[in-house]
Amino acid sequence: MPISRRTALAAGLGAGIGAGLGVSASASPPVPDDVAFDLLAETLDGGEQVTAVILRTARLGGIDPASVTAGTFTVHARATSTFPALGVYDVDRVVTAARLDRRGNIVLELAHGEGQVGGGTLGYVLSRGRNVRLDLVYTITQNTPLVLRGGRPVTFSGFTQGRLLNPEVDAFGYHESASGMKYRLYAPRGRGRRPLVVWLHGGGEGASLPDGYYDNETTLRANRGALGFATPEAQRIFDDAYVVAPQSFSYWMEDGDRFAPLIREVIRDVARRHPVDPRRIHVVGCSNGGYMSMKMTVAYPSLFASSLPICGIVTGLISDAELAAIRTPSWLVTSLDDDTVPPQPNTVHAAEVIPGARVTLYDQVIWDGHQFPGHWSWIYVARNDRHYWEWMARQRRKTI
């Protein structure tokens, strides 16, 4: 379901171009009545938030930086959804700072952070167990005039909302396999054969096809799982890696046997289009994706160099005989306070049965002083807490 982009007009103050200031029309660029703005977002550990508003004022020429303050503009945010989603809101966003960027655009920094109300771009549909993108409408109101160099005051009549920008997310291209499975792909800058990291999302990031919702977006916006592997730090460790994030038609645990060959097709698709090193294909996933990571190493025992299942369920889905047959180097992760997927019968048990498996058991999920639900142990992998990336990067598939 595409998210619409609406136009928000602030309370009209009129275009105040002071008369009799002695500035000729040829000396100053014309002042537009209406100014476009974009929303700048960042995917935090707890999900994507709008962190700034960028007013496209570069074409005005020189704006006096002293006239751009946190109080010059007011920002209001309204988020709605056609789904009965949690997370909708209608609030003023706190402008913490204002500045001019190097192009002359005005950047309004917004208060944001884990647990911040009113900044999120996603809502969780409890009845579907899915994250969906919210329809965001931002309203900008100008409180005081800007001043152009030379002393000319400027007040705009309105503001038009443009795009939602998230540089990390936008670095992943859009693709679809022949079977119709959508996926996002990050392509590294390096030349020659490169590793491939396959990120398998949790249950909340799949599609809801009965409602026609299959967006190829939430896999990168709900958490930093895939994004972590595309950061400069991870790319340095992996010597530049492709990162692919397929999106399930529903949720992986619904039918792992059906989804496994579809994920394999995505991997083939990427390897056919790009110089992927077949010795360095890694699979990692969280929750539903943790299960599917193990399922992939069961279905394709010689495909992956490493597997990193996070808080994945195995009870009733993967037999002990299948776990015991896994030969892919595996490192399992969970938190002992996970009340969604009990650690003992799932992660702990699987680590005991998979030959040579490593396991990390956290007491709680705490990052940067914020405590998250115990199920969210993928945060540690996304932040490379125990040098998970270094371990993965050292692994090589032994047979080709």
PyMOL commands that set and color helices and strands:
alter all, ss='L'
color gray80, all
select helices_A, chain A and resi 58-60+65-67+167-170+203-205+209-211+218-221+225-228+232-237+252-254+256-273+288-299+320-324+344-353+378-382+388-394
alter helices_A, ss='H'
color red, helices_A
select strands_A, chain A and resi 34-44+47-55+73-80+89-93+95-100+106-110+122-125+130-133+135-142+146-147+153-154+158-165+173-176+182-186+194-200+242-246+276-286+306-310+331-335+358-362+365-367+370-372
alter strands_A, ss='S'
color yellow, strands_A
deselect
rebuild
show_as cartoon
